[in-house]
Amino acid sequence: MIVCPKCHKENQDHYKFCLGCGAKLSAVAAPEPVAPPTESSPAARTPEVGRANAPAPEAAVPRPAPASSPVPPASSAHAPAAPEVPSPGAAATASPAPGVCPKCGTQNPEGFNFCGRCGTPLGAAPSQPAQAQPQPVVPPAAPAPAPVAAPPPGIVPPAGGAAAMPTAADVGSARTVFLSPDAAGGTAPGTVHAARLVMLGADGQPVGERLLQNEALKVGRDEGPPWTDDTYLDPEHATIVPAEGGVRVEDHGSLNGIFFRLEGRTEIRDGDCFRIGQELLRFEELPEPTPDEDGTEKMGSPNPGYWGRVVVLVDPDLPSAAWPFAAETVTLGREQGDITFPQDGYVSGTHARIVGTDAGIFLEDLDSSNGTYVRVRSGDVVGFGTTLLIGQRLFRIERP
């Protein structure tokens, strides 16, 4: 027998956690057994925490059920005839049998609050329901948004897909809608279009959503939560309107714009801005110099065939370093490529590339860890499933 150092309850030698208080039991040899107290002793008159009755003799304590002895599943209209160990999903919707651990399936004596094998809290004892009441679930506080200079690394779509996201009913009743209802504008004429704007936390999981149906959502610090405290947004930043296949972004001449996360490749034009890691970059075409209208030739350095360049922007209106290129393909990365940023830990070793073809000029993400973000041109439609960077927050456009 092992005596719990916290509540002094006797436990079987194979138990790892105390049946009375859940404390982790020491792996060292248990002390000599203590003689059971008599009715006149204080120990016999003081009930132990976490159990309803005095412990049964050691021989009467059931051993953990072997792996080959399944626990009957919760009754269900669709349950199979043969008993099966309930899956984690079934455990969330049905209560296990008394004394059966919902995690490892071990049978524990009735009246105990913790599993002796894994320490998982058990269901409430019949005589002490108050001790086994579940703690209220408190939704986690919204994580601090990543600075606009670097989208949070490791942002991935939720593993649960659409089923793991909160529904519109959940947001409207049990949760606070994070987008201001007053932000809706006029209804677009013609066919009804709808979309869901899902806010993502730092781990990529949904933390709220807003259903848009033929309404224009205004973005800006003057439009209320969640935009109010985001200093990377203009007072009147942009408008997002549901459209065929996604949402249309109308930029109101904002300073920092709205960016979408690139999947695969996209065509870029002269003046388009994009982000890799903490770097804000702009692509510029370098056409062949032509004389002025009066025939005056322009003086400049020899051009070996440059057709474009990448410019670093220390702010959206202030260019810094620039890299001209003449090759058809230009690779950007932290360790490898034609243009490297060795000091930026958010840039992947080989991050993205620019490809010039007869069909156009394309920017392509090379499966980077933190993604490549491209500034949305005003009036463009962003498709369903796309991640948007709006100020300091990430959103995903989903079907209604």
LOVEXBA-775179 format. One line per 10 residues: their letters; for each residue x, y, z of N, C-alpha, C. Coordinates in steps of 0.2 Angstrom, whole numbers, plus 5000, padded with zeros to 4 digits. Last residue first. Example, Ala and Ser with C-alpha at 12.3 -4.5 7.8 and 13.67 -1.06 7.14 Angstrom:
% LOVEXBA-775179
sa) 5064/4989/5035/5068/4995/5036/5064/5000/5039 ~ 5066/4972/5039/5062/4978/5039/5066/4984/5039
//
This chain:
% LOVEXBA-775179
preirflrqg) 4896/5155/4769/4891/5156/4774/4888/5149/4776 ~ 4913/5152/4767/4907/5152/4764/4902/5152/4770 ~ 4926/5163/4774/4923/5157/4773/4916/5158/4770 ~ 4941/5171/4776/4934/5172/4772/4932/5165/4771 ~ 4949/5175/4791/4948/5170/4785/4941/5171/4782 ~ 4961/5186/4798/4954/5184/4797/4954/5179/4791 ~ 4971/5194/4810/4970/5189/4804/4963/5187/4804 ~ 4977/5210/4814/4973/5204/4815/4972/5200/4809 ~ 4982/5223/4813/4986/5218/4817/4982/5211/4818 ~ 4976/5226/4797/4979/5229/4803/4983/5224/4807
illttgfgvv) 4972/5211/4792/4969/5218/4792/4971/5221/4798 ~ 4975/5199/4781/4979/5203/4787/4976/5210/4787 ~ 4966/5184/4777/4967/5192/4776/4971/5194/4783 ~ 4965/5169/4769/4967/5173/4775/4969/5180/4773 ~ 4952/5161/4759/4958/5166/4759/4959/5169/4766 ~ 4941/5155/4758/4946/5151/4761/4953/5155/4761 ~ 4935/5163/4744/4933/5159/4750/4939/5155/4752 ~ 4945/5177/4736/4941/5171/4736/4940/5168/4743 ~ 4942/5194/4734/4946/5189/4738/4942/5183/4739 ~ 4942/5205/4721/4938/5200/4725/4943/5195/4728
dgsrvrvytg) 4947/5222/4720/4948/5215/4719/4944/5211/4723 ~ 4945/5235/4725/4941/5233/4720/4941/5225/4718 ~ 4962/5238/4727/4956/5241/4728/4951/5238/4723 ~ 4973/5224/4729/4971/5230/4725/4964/5232/4726 ~ 4980/5219/4744/4975/5218/4739/4974/5225/4736 ~ 4997/5214/4745/4992/5219/4747/4987/5219/4741 ~ 5001/5198/4751/5001/5202/4745/4996/5208/4747 ~ 5012/5188/4760/5006/5192/4760/5006/5197/4755 ~ 5018/5172/4763/5019/5178/4759/5012/5181/4758 ~ 5022/5162/4777/5018/5164/4772/5020/5170/4769
nssdldelfi) 5029/5155/4787/5025/5161/4789/5021/5164/4783 ~ 5036/5145/4780/5033/5144/4786/5028/5149/4788 ~ 5033/5143/4762/5036/5146/4768/5033/5145/4774 ~ 5031/5137/4749/5029/5133/4755/5033/5136/4761 ~ 5035/5148/4741/5039/5142/4741/5038/5138/4747 ~ 5024/5159/4732/5026/5157/4738/5029/5150/4738 ~ 5027/5170/4718/5025/5163/4720/5028/5161/4727 ~ 5022/5181/4707/5025/5180/4713/5022/5174/4716 ~ 5024/5185/4689/5021/5181/4695/5025/5181/4701 ~ 5020/5193/4675/5025/5193/4680/5021/5190/4686
gadtgvirah) 5015/5185/4659/5015/5190/4664/5020/5189/4669 ~ 5017/5177/4648/5010/5178/4650/5010/5183/4656 ~ 5031/5176/4647/5027/5180/4642/5020/5181/4644 ~ 5037/5179/4664/5035/5175/4658/5032/5179/4653 ~ 5046/5180/4678/5044/5184/4673/5043/5179/4667 ~ 5044/5177/4695/5045/5174/4689/5042/5178/4683 ~ 5050/5178/4711/5047/5182/4706/5049/5179/4699 ~ 5048/5168/4726/5051/5170/4720/5047/5174/4715 ~ 5051/5164/4744/5047/5166/4738/5051/5167/4732 ~ 5061/5157/4753/5054/5159/4755/5049/5160/4749
tgsvygdqpf) 5072/5147/4760/5070/5149/4753/5062/5151/4753 ~ 5071/5150/4774/5078/5149/4770/5077/5151/4763 ~ 5059/5162/4778/5061/5155/4777/5068/5155/4773 ~ 5058/5175/4790/5059/5173/4783/5062/5166/4782 ~ 5059/5178/4803/5053/5176/4801/5053/5174/4793 ~ 5072/5182/4806/5070/5175/4807/5064/5173/4805 ~ 5082/5192/4797/5075/5191/4798/5073/5184/4799 ~ 5095/5193/4793/5094/5195/4800/5086/5194/4802 ~ 5096/5189/4779/5099/5185/4784/5097/5186/4791 ~ 5088/5190/4766/5087/5194/4772/5090/5190/4778
tidgqerglt) 5092/5191/4749/5092/5187/4755/5091/5192/4761 ~ 5090/5187/4732/5089/5192/4737/5088/5189/4744 ~ 5093/5175/4727/5096/5181/4724/5096/5187/4728 ~ 5096/5162/4739/5092/5165/4734/5096/5171/4732 ~ 5096/5157/4756/5097/5156/4749/5093/5160/4745 ~ 5092/5162/4769/5099/5159/4768/5101/5158/4761 ~ 5080/5169/4767/5084/5171/4772/5091/5168/4771 ~ 5074/5174/4750/5075/5170/4756/5079/5173/4762 ~ 5069/5174/4733/5070/5178/4740/5070/5173/4745 ~ 5074/5173/4716/5072/5170/4723/5074/5174/4729
vteaafpwaa) 5069/5176/4700/5072/5179/4706/5070/5176/4712 ~ 5070/5172/4683/5067/5170/4690/5072/5173/4695 ~ 5076/5179/4673/5069/5177/4672/5066/5175/4679 ~ 5087/5192/4677/5086/5185/4676/5078/5184/4676 ~ 5089/5205/4681/5088/5204/4674/5086/5196/4672 ~ 5085/5216/4694/5087/5210/4692/5085/5209/4684 ~ 5089/5227/4708/5087/5226/4701/5089/5219/4699 ~ 5085/5230/4724/5089/5225/4720/5086/5224/4713 ~ 5086/5243/4736/5083/5240/4730/5088/5236/4727 ~ 5083/5251/4752/5087/5248/4747/5083/5245/4742
spldpdvlvv) 5069/5261/4753/5076/5261/4755/5080/5257/4750 ~ 5055/5272/4751/5059/5266/4749/5066/5267/4752 ~ 5041/5277/4759/5048/5278/4760/5052/5272/4758 ~ 5028/5274/4761/5029/5279/4756/5037/5281/4756 ~ 5026/5263/4770/5023/5263/4764/5025/5268/4759 ~ 5043/5263/4777/5036/5264/4778/5033/5264/4771 ~ 5054/5256/4771/5054/5257/4778/5047/5259/4781 ~ 5053/5244/4759/5050/5250/4761/5051/5251/4769 ~ 5064/5239/4746/5062/5238/4753/5059/5245/4755 ~ 5060/5233/4730/5062/5239/4734/5060/5237/4741
vrgwygpnps) 5066/5224/4716/5062/5224/4722/5065/5229/4727 ~ 5064/5227/4698/5068/5227/4704/5063/5226/4710 ~ 5066/5223/4681/5062/5224/4687/5067/5225/4693 ~ 5075/5221/4670/5067/5222/4668/5063/5224/4675 ~ 5091/5225/4665/5086/5224/4670/5079/5226/4668 ~ 5101/5224/4656/5095/5221/4654/5090/5220/4660 ~ 5111/5232/4660/5113/5226/4657/5107/5222/4655 ~ 5113/5249/4657/5108/5244/4659/5109/5237/4656 ~ 5124/5261/4664/5122/5256/4659/5117/5251/4661 ~ 5115/5276/4671/5120/5270/4671/5119/5265/4666
gmketgdedp) 5110/5290/4661/5110/5285/4666/5115/5280/4666 ~ 5101/5302/4652/5107/5300/4654/5106/5295/4660 ~ 5090/5301/4639/5090/5301/4646/5097/5298/4648 ~ 5089/5312/4624/5091/5306/4627/5092/5306/4635 ~ 5077/5322/4617/5082/5322/4622/5083/5315/4625 ~ 5065/5323/4609/5071/5319/4607/5077/5319/4611 ~ 5054/5329/4615/5058/5333/4610/5064/5330/4608 ~ 5049/5319/4623/5045/5320/4617/5050/5325/4612 ~ 5064/5309/4628/5058/5314/4629/5055/5315/4622 ~ 5068/5292/4624/5069/5299/4624/5063/5303/4626
tpepleefrl) 5067/5278/4636/5065/5281/4630/5066/5289/4630 ~ 5073/5264/4644/5073/5271/4644/5071/5273/4637 ~ 5063/5249/4647/5069/5252/4643/5068/5260/4643 ~ 5057/5248/4663/5056/5248/4656/5063/5251/4653 ~ 5056/5240/4677/5061/5244/4674/5061/5244/4667 ~ 5043/5238/4689/5046/5237/4683/5051/5242/4681 ~ 5044/5234/4706/5043/5239/4701/5046/5237/4695 ~ 5037/5228/4721/5039/5226/4715/5038/5232/4710 ~ 5041/5231/4738/5037/5233/4732/5041/5231/4726 ~ 5040/5225/4755/5043/5225/4749/5038/5228/4743
leqgirfcdg) 5043/5223/4771/5038/5226/4767/5042/5228/4761 ~ 5048/5210/4782/5050/5214/4776/5044/5216/4772 ~ 5046/5200/4791/5046/5207/4793/5047/5212/4788 ~ 5040/5188/4780/5043/5189/4787/5041/5197/4789 ~ 5036/5197/4766/5039/5191/4768/5042/5192/4775 ~ 5023/5206/4758/5027/5205/4764/5030/5198/4764 ~ 5021/5218/4744/5020/5211/4747/5025/5211/4753 ~ 5013/5229/4732/5017/5228/4738/5016/5221/4741 ~ 5015/5234/4715/5012/5230/4720/5016/5229/4726 ~ 5022/5242/4705/5019/5245/4711/5016/5241/4716
drietrgelr) 5017/5232/4691/5021/5238/4694/5018/5241/4700 ~ 5009/5217/4697/5010/5222/4692/5015/5227/4695 ~ 5007/5199/4698/5009/5205/4701/5010/5210/4695 ~ 4998/5184/4700/5001/5189/4695/5002/5196/4699 ~ 5002/5171/4711/4998/5176/4709/5001/5181/4704 ~ 5003/5155/4717/5006/5160/4714/5001/5165/4712 ~ 5001/5147/4733/5003/5146/4726/5006/5152/4723 ~ 4993/5159/4742/4993/5151/4741/4995/5150/4734 ~ 4996/5172/4752/4997/5169/4745/4997/5162/4746 ~ 4985/5181/4761/4990/5176/4761/4990/5173/4755
ffignlsghd) 4982/5199/4758/4980/5192/4758/4986/5187/4758 ~ 4980/5215/4767/4985/5210/4763/4981/5203/4763 ~ 4976/5232/4765/4974/5225/4768/4978/5220/4763 ~ 4984/5247/4770/4981/5243/4766/4978/5236/4769 ~ 4991/5258/4776/4994/5251/4776/4990/5246/4773 ~ 4984/5269/4772/4991/5270/4772/4994/5262/4772 ~ 4970/5269/4761/4973/5268/4767/4980/5268/4767 ~ 4960/5272/4751/4966/5275/4751/4970/5275/4757 ~ 4950/5263/4754/4949/5270/4754/4955/5274/4755 ~ 4947/5248/4745/4952/5252/4749/4951/5259/4749
evrvggeapv) 4936/5236/4745/4936/5243/4743/4941/5247/4748 ~ 4935/5219/4741/4939/5224/4746/4939/5231/4742 ~ 4923/5207/4740/4926/5212/4737/4929/5217/4742 ~ 4923/5190/4744/4922/5196/4746/4926/5201/4742 ~ 4917/5176/4735/4921/5178/4740/4919/5185/4743 ~ 4909/5172/4724/4915/5168/4725/4920/5171/4731 ~ 4902/5187/4722/4902/5181/4719/4909/5177/4720 ~ 4903/5195/4738/4903/5195/4731/4903/5188/4728 ~ 4902/5206/4752/4901/5200/4749/4900/5200/4742 ~ 4913/5219/4755/4907/5218/4753/4907/5210/4750
itahepdlyt) 4922/5230/4765/4922/5223/4763/4915/5221/4761 ~ 4931/5245/4765/4925/5242/4765/4925/5235/4762 ~ 4944/5254/4775/4941/5250/4769/4934/5248/4770 ~ 4946/5265/4784/4951/5261/4781/4949/5258/4774 ~ 4945/5278/4792/4940/5275/4787/4945/5271/4783 ~ 4956/5279/4801/4949/5280/4804/4944/5277/4799 ~ 4967/5265/4797/4965/5272/4796/4958/5273/4799 ~ 4977/5254/4807/4971/5256/4803/4969/5263/4802 ~ 4986/5253/4817/4988/5252/4810/4983/5253/4805 ~ 4980/5254/4829/4983/5260/4826/4986/5259/4819
ddtwppgedr) 4966/5248/4835/4971/5246/4830/4974/5252/4827 ~ 4955/5250/4843/4962/5251/4846/4968/5249/4841 ~ 4944/5248/4834/4945/5254/4838/4952/5255/4840 ~ 4940/5236/4828/4945/5240/4825/4947/5246/4829 ~ 4930/5227/4831/4937/5226/4835/4942/5231/4832 ~ 4922/5241/4838/4926/5235/4839/4925/5231/4833 ~ 4921/5256/4827/4919/5252/4833/4923/5246/4833 ~ 4925/5264/4816/4919/5260/4815/4918/5255/4821 ~ 4936/5272/4817/4930/5275/4818/4924/5271/4818 ~ 4946/5263/4812/4946/5265/4819/4939/5268/4821
gvklaenqll) 4939/5252/4800/4942/5258/4802/4942/5259/4809 ~ 4928/5245/4788/4934/5244/4792/4937/5250/4794 ~ 4911/5240/4785/4916/5246/4786/4922/5244/4791 ~ 4903/5229/4775/4906/5230/4782/4912/5235/4781 ~ 4888/5229/4767/4895/5231/4767/4898/5232/4774 ~ 4878/5215/4763/4879/5221/4767/4887/5223/4767 ~ 4874/5202/4759/4872/5208/4755/4872/5215/4760 ~ 4878/5197/4773/4874/5195/4768/4871/5201/4765 ~ 4890/5190/4784/4889/5196/4780/4884/5194/4774 ~ 4893/5186/4800/4890/5184/4794/4888/5190/4790
regvpqgdag) 4908/5185/4809/4902/5189/4807/4900/5187/4801 ~ 4916/5177/4824/4914/5177/4817/4909/5182/4816 ~ 4929/5171/4834/4923/5174/4833/4922/5175/4825 ~ 4941/5163/4834/4939/5166/4840/4932/5170/4840 ~ 4948/5149/4826/4943/5154/4826/4942/5157/4833 ~ 4966/5147/4827/4960/5144/4829/4955/5150/4829 ~ 4979/5151/4826/4976/5150/4820/4968/5147/4821 ~ 4985/5156/4837/4986/5149/4835/4982/5147/4829 ~ 4980/5169/4838/4987/5168/4837/4989/5161/4835 ~ 4964/5167/4831/4968/5169/4836/4976/5168/4834
lmvlraahvt) 4954/5175/4818/4958/5170/4820/4963/5172/4826 ~ 4937/5178/4813/4943/5181/4816/4947/5175/4819 ~ 4929/5176/4798/4931/5173/4804/4937/5176/4807 ~ 4916/5181/4789/4922/5184/4791/4924/5181/4798 ~ 4906/5173/4777/4908/5174/4784/4915/5176/4785 ~ 4894/5179/4765/4901/5177/4767/4902/5177/4774 ~ 4883/5181/4751/4885/5181/4758/4891/5178/4759 ~ 4872/5190/4739/4879/5186/4741/4880/5186/4748 ~ 4859/5190/4729/4861/5190/4736/4867/5187/4736 ~ 4860/5201/4714/4860/5194/4717/4862/5194/4724
gpatggaadp) 4855/5218/4716/4856/5212/4712/4856/5205/4716 ~ 4864/5229/4726/4859/5227/4722/4860/5221/4718 ~ 4869/5228/4743/4871/5228/4736/4865/5226/4732 ~ 4864/5238/4756/4863/5232/4753/4865/5233/4746 ~ 4875/5249/4766/4869/5248/4762/4869/5241/4759 ~ 4884/5242/4780/4882/5248/4776/4876/5246/4772 ~ 4888/5239/4797/4885/5237/4790/4883/5243/4786 ~ 4892/5243/4809/4897/5244/4804/4894/5242/4797 ~ 4884/5241/4819/4883/5247/4816/4888/5248/4810 ~ 4888/5229/4824/4882/5228/4820/4881/5235/4816
slfvtrasgv) 4906/5226/4825/4900/5231/4827/4894/5230/4822 ~ 4912/5210/4829/4911/5216/4824/4905/5220/4825 ~ 4911/5200/4838/4916/5205/4839/4916/5211/4834 ~ 4897/5196/4848/4899/5197/4841/4905/5202/4841 ~ 4899/5186/4862/4899/5193/4860/4901/5194/4853 ~ 4890/5171/4864/4896/5175/4863/4895/5182/4861 ~ 4877/5165/4863/4882/5164/4869/4888/5168/4869 ~ 4871/5172/4852/4868/5171/4859/4873/5170/4864 ~ 4879/5174/4841/4873/5179/4842/4870/5178/4849 ~ 4888/5164/4841/4890/5171/4841/4885/5176/4843
daatpmaaag) 4879/5153/4839/4883/5154/4845/4886/5161/4846 ~ 4874/5156/4826/4869/5156/4832/4873/5156/4839 ~ 4885/5154/4818/4882/5161/4819/4877/5161/4825 ~ 4897/5144/4827/4891/5145/4822/4889/5152/4823 ~ 4914/5142/4827/4908/5144/4831/4903/5146/4825 ~ 4922/5128/4819/4921/5135/4820/4915/5136/4824 ~ 4923/5114/4817/4926/5117/4823/4925/5124/4824 ~ 4918/5112/4804/4914/5110/4810/4916/5113/4817 ~ 4927/5117/4795/4921/5121/4797/4917/5119/4803 ~ 4942/5110/4804/4938/5113/4798/4932/5117/4800
gappvigppp) 4950/5106/4814/4943/5104/4814/4939/5106/4808 ~ 4962/5112/4813/4961/5105/4811/4954/5103/4810 ~ 4962/5129/4806/4960/5124/4811/4959/5117/4809 ~ 4976/5134/4796/4969/5133/4797/4968/5128/4803 ~ 4990/5142/4805/4987/5137/4801/4980/5136/4801 ~ 5004/5152/4808/4996/5152/4808/4994/5147/4803 ~ 5017/5153/4810/5014/5146/4812/5007/5147/4811 ~ 5019/5169/4817/5022/5164/4814/5017/5157/4815 ~ 5009/5183/4814/5011/5178/4819/5013/5172/4815 ~ 5017/5195/4803/5011/5191/4805/5013/5185/4809
aavpapapaa) 5026/5209/4807/5027/5202/4807/5020/5198/4808 ~ 5021/5222/4808/5028/5221/4805/5029/5213/4804 ~ 5010/5222/4815/5009/5222/4808/5016/5221/4805 ~ 5012/5211/4829/5013/5218/4826/5012/5217/4819 ~ 4998/5200/4834/5005/5201/4832/5006/5208/4829 ~ 4987/5203/4848/4988/5203/4841/4996/5204/4839 ~ 4985/5193/4862/4988/5199/4859/4990/5199/4852 ~ 4970/5183/4862/4978/5184/4862/4980/5190/4859 ~ 4956/5185/4872/4959/5185/4865/4967/5187/4865 ~ 4955/5173/4885/4956/5180/4883/4959/5180/4876
ppvvpqpqaq) 4945/5158/4883/4951/5161/4884/4951/5168/4882 ~ 4930/5156/4892/4933/5157/4886/4940/5160/4887 ~ 4928/5145/4905/4929/5152/4904/4933/5153/4897 ~ 4917/5134/4912/4922/5135/4906/4922/5142/4905 ~ 4916/5130/4929/4913/5134/4923/4919/5135/4918 ~ 4920/5113/4934/4921/5121/4934/4919/5124/4928 ~ 4908/5101/4939/4913/5104/4934/4914/5111/4935 ~ 4906/5094/4955/4903/5099/4950/4909/5101/4946 ~ 4910/5086/4965/4912/5084/4958/4909/5088/4953 ~ 4906/5091/4977/4913/5090/4976/4915/5089/4969
apqspaaglp) 4892/5090/4977/4895/5096/4976/4902/5096/4975 ~ 4889/5077/4978/4888/5079/4972/4892/5086/4971 ~ 4891/5065/4988/4894/5072/4988/4894/5075/4981 ~ 4885/5053/4985/4884/5056/4992/4887/5063/4992 ~ 4889/5050/4972/4882/5051/4974/4881/5055/4980 ~ 4903/5059/4966/4901/5054/4970/4893/5055/4972 ~ 4905/5064/4949/4903/5066/4956/4901/5059/4959 ~ 4918/5056/4939/4912/5059/4940/4910/5060/4947 ~ 4936/5060/4941/4930/5056/4940/4924/5059/4941 ~ 4951/5067/4935/4945/5068/4939/4939/5064/4937
tgcrgcfnfg) 4965/5057/4932/4960/5061/4929/4954/5061/4934 ~ 4976/5049/4937/4974/5055/4940/4969/5059/4937 ~ 4978/5036/4932/4981/5042/4928/4979/5049/4931 ~ 4975/5027/4942/4980/5025/4937/4983/5031/4934 ~ 4965/5031/4950/4971/5029/4953/4977/5028/4948 ~ 4956/5046/4947/4958/5039/4944/4964/5038/4948 ~ 4946/5054/4959/4951/5054/4955/4953/5047/4953 ~ 4936/5053/4969/4935/5059/4964/4941/5058/4958 ~ 4926/5039/4974/4932/5043/4973/4932/5048/4968 ~ 4914/5032/4974/4915/5037/4980/4921/5041/4979
epnqtgckpc) 4919/5016/4969/4914/5021/4969/4915/5026/4975 ~ 4935/5012/4963/4930/5011/4968/4925/5017/4968 ~ 4937/5012/4945/4939/5014/4952/4934/5013/4956 ~ 4943/5005/4930/4937/5005/4935/4940/5006/4942 ~ 4950/5014/4917/4951/5010/4923/4945/5011/4927 ~ 4949/5022/4905/4945/5017/4906/4946/5012/4912 ~ 4957/5034/4904/4960/5028/4902/4956/5021/4903 ~ 4946/5044/4904/4952/5045/4900/4955/5038/4898 ~ 4936/5042/4913/4934/5044/4906/4940/5044/4901 ~ 4936/5028/4923/4940/5034/4921/4938/5036/4914
vgpapsataa) 4922/5023/4932/4926/5022/4926/4929/5028/4924 ~ 4913/5026/4943/4920/5024/4944/4924/5023/4938 ~ 4899/5023/4933/4902/5026/4939/4908/5022/4941 ~ 4901/5025/4915/4899/5022/4921/4902/5024/4927 ~ 4902/5042/4908/4904/5036/4909/4901/5032/4915 ~ 4889/5052/4900/4893/5051/4906/4895/5044/4906 ~ 4891/5059/4883/4888/5054/4888/4892/5053/4894 ~ 4899/5068/4876/4892/5068/4875/4888/5064/4880 ~ 4912/5065/4877/4910/5072/4878/4903/5073/4878 ~ 4913/5052/4874/4914/5054/4881/4912/5061/4882
agpspvepaa) 4913/5053/4860/4907/5050/4864/4907/5052/4871 ~ 4926/5058/4857/4920/5062/4855/4914/5059/4859 ~ 4934/5048/4862/4934/5054/4865/4928/5058/4864 ~ 4924/5032/4862/4929/5037/4859/4929/5044/4863 ~ 4922/5019/4873/4919/5025/4870/4925/5029/4867 ~ 4925/5002/4868/4927/5008/4872/4925/5014/4869 ~ 4910/4993/4864/4916/4996/4862/4918/5001/4867 ~ 4900/4979/4862/4902/4984/4866/4909/4987/4864 ~ 4890/4976/4847/4896/4974/4851/4898/4980/4855 ~ 4881/4984/4840/4879/4979/4845/4884/4977/4850
pahassappv) 4884/5002/4840/4885/4995/4837/4883/4990/4842 ~ 4873/5015/4841/4878/5012/4844/4878/5005/4841 ~ 4863/5024/4837/4867/5021/4832/4873/5017/4834 ~ 4856/5027/4848/4852/5024/4843/4857/5021/4838 ~ 4866/5024/4863/4864/5028/4857/4860/5024/4852 ~ 4874/5023/4878/4868/5021/4874/4867/5026/4869 ~ 4892/5023/4879/4885/5026/4881/4880/5024/4876 ~ 4899/5006/4879/4899/5013/4877/4892/5016/4879 ~ 4908/4997/4892/4902/4998/4888/4901/5005/4886 ~ 4925/4994/4890/4920/4997/4894/4914/4999/4890
pssapaprpv) 4932/4978/4887/4930/4984/4885/4925/4987/4890 ~ 4946/4970/4891/4939/4970/4894/4936/4977/4892 ~ 4959/4970/4887/4954/4966/4883/4947/4966/4885 ~ 4966/4978/4896/4964/4981/4890/4959/4977/4885 ~ 4958/4975/4912/4963/4973/4907/4961/4977/4900 ~ 4954/4987/4925/4952/4982/4920/4957/4981/4914 ~ 4963/4987/4940/4961/4990/4934/4959/4985/4929 ~ 4955/4978/4954/4961/4980/4950/4959/4983/4943 ~ 4944/4983/4967/4945/4980/4960/4952/4983/4957 ~ 4947/4979/4983/4948/4985/4979/4949/4982/4972
aaepapanar) 4946/4969/4992/4940/4970/4989/4941/4976/4984 ~ 4959/4967/4997/4957/4962/4993/4950/4964/4989 ~ 4959/4978/5006/4963/4978/5000/4961/4973/4995 ~ 4943/4983/5012/4949/4979/5013/4953/4979/5006 ~ 4937/4999/5008/4936/4992/5008/4943/4989/5009 ~ 4936/5014/5017/4939/5010/5012/4938/5003/5013 ~ 4920/5022/5021/4927/5020/5023/4930/5015/5018 ~ 4912/5033/5009/4912/5028/5015/4920/5026/5016 ~ 4915/5043/5000/4909/5043/5004/4909/5039/5010 ~ 4929/5054/4997/4925/5048/4997/4920/5048/5002
gveptraaps) 4935/5067/4998/4934/5064/4992/4931/5057/4992 ~ 4943/5067/5014/4941/5071/5008/4940/5066/5002 ~ 4936/5056/5027/4942/5058/5022/4939/5062/5016 ~ 4929/5060/5043/4928/5058/5036/4934/5060/5031 ~ 4933/5055/5058/4934/5061/5054/4934/5058/5046 ~ 4932/5044/5066/4927/5049/5067/4927/5055/5062 ~ 4944/5037/5064/4938/5034/5062/4932/5039/5062 ~ 4953/5046/5069/4953/5045/5062/4947/5042/5060 ~ 4951/5046/5083/4949/5052/5079/4949/5050/5072 ~ 4944/5030/5089/4950/5034/5087/4947/5040/5083
setppavpep) 4933/5022/5091/4934/5028/5096/4940/5032/5094 ~ 4934/5012/5081/4928/5017/5081/4929/5023/5086 ~ 4951/5012/5076/4945/5009/5079/4940/5014/5079 ~ 4960/5011/5061/4958/5015/5067/4952/5011/5070 ~ 4971/4998/5055/4965/5002/5054/4963/5005/5061 ~ 4989/5001/5056/4983/4997/5058/4977/5001/5057 ~ 4998/5004/5041/4996/5007/5048/4989/5003/5050 ~ 5011/4996/5033/5004/4997/5034/5002/4999/5041 ~ 5027/5005/5031/5023/4999/5034/5016/5001/5034 ~ 5027/5014/5015/5029/5013/5022/5025/5007/5025
aavaslkagc) 5031/5009/4999/5026/5012/5003/5029/5010/5010 ~ 5045/5014/4989/5041/5009/4992/5037/5012/4998 ~ 5042/5027/4977/5046/5024/4981/5042/5019/4985 ~ 5035/5035/4969/5036/5029/4966/5040/5024/4971 ~ 5021/5045/4976/5028/5043/4975/5029/5036/4973 ~ 5007/5051/4967/5010/5047/4973/5017/5045/4971 ~ 4999/5066/4965/5003/5061/4962/5007/5057/4968 ~ 4982/5069/4971/4989/5070/4972/4993/5065/4969 ~ 4969/5066/4972/4972/5067/4965/4979/5068/4965 ~ 4962/5063/4984/4964/5070/4982/4967/5071/4976
glcfkyhdqn) 4959/5049/4984/4955/5054/4988/4956/5061/4986 ~ 4967/5041/4976/4960/5041/4974/4956/5046/4978 ~ 4983/5048/4970/4978/5047/4975/4971/5047/4973 ~ 4991/5040/4956/4988/5046/4959/4983/5044/4965 ~ 4996/5027/4953/5000/5033/4952/4998/5039/4955 ~ 4994/5011/4960/4991/5017/4958/4996/5023/4958 ~ 4999/4999/4964/5000/5001/4957/4997/5008/4955 ~ 4997/4998/4977/5004/4999/4975/5004/5001/4968 ~ 4982/5007/4982/4985/5001/4980/4992/5003/4977 ~ 4982/5019/4996/4981/5017/4989/4985/5011/4988
ekhckpcvim) 4976/5028/5010/4980/5022/5008/4978/5020/5001 ~ 4978/5045/5013/4974/5039/5011/4979/5034/5009 ~ 4985/5057/5017/4986/5051/5021/4981/5045/5019 ~ 4985/5068/5009/4978/5067/5013/4979/5061/5017 ~ 4999/5069/5005/4995/5075/5006/4988/5074/5011 ~ 5005/5057/5003/5008/5062/5008/5004/5068/5009 ~ 4996/5042/5004/4996/5048/5001/5000/5053/5006 ~ 5004/5026/5005/5000/5031/5009/5001/5038/5005 ~ 5002/5011/4997/5005/5018/4996/5001/5023/5000 ~ 5004/4994/5000/5000/5000/5000/5004/5006/5000
//
